[in-house]
Amino acid sequence: METIRTFVAIELPEEVKNSLAKILRDISPGYERFVKWIKSDSIHLTLKFLGNISTGSVDDITQALTDAASGPKAFTLELGGLGAFPNLKSPRVLWVGVEGDVPTALNLQGQIDQALTKLGFAVEKRGFSPHLTVGRLRDKASSRERSAVGKLVSEYEVKENPSFTVERLNLMRSTLTSSGAIYDRLASVPLDTE
């Protein structure tokens, strides 16, 4: 049985991707050796990582997403500031925060989690923290390099905070390649726009 690597996400409009590209142009020079930067056109807001699924389960997952999307209305988010997981002293993941109607995003993620438990997916144990991953530190990055990246992140001010309306949930396929992941939309489910 063929399996594919999948996740549920909100895709971003071009204006937001352009703002993210500007942020990456500002912060990435000189850090490429120990940070793997994400291409701005690949950045998305992940709501739930599903892992490897059988191709035959795509329809059932799409139906679960349709059920989860039947209550929430379209809502608005915007770019926030830069941050890092787990912290700025020893970062592993660099991100741009998401602001705006975050309570609706949190509620939607919870509904997705609940709808997918009926198909055997585990509920997320960690609290959902909406963010857009823009870079990952390479394993070989020294503690001094990690600290330098943390300082860069803490001092950078995001000047453009475009907002965007979330109207759809997307089931995405992730194909891992040597030059980075390639994402394809498998299904798209509308939120209520009334």
Secondary structure, 3 states (H helix, E strand, C coil): CCEEEEEEEECCCHHHHHHHHHHHHHHCCCCCCCEEECCHHHCCEEEEEEEEEEHHHHHHHHHHHHHHHCCCECEEEEEEEEEEECCCCCCCEEEEEEEECHHHHHHHHHHHHHHHHCCCCCCCCCCCCCEEEEEEECCCCCHHHHHHHHHHHHHCCCCCCCEEEECEEEEEEEEEECCEEEEEEEEEEECECC
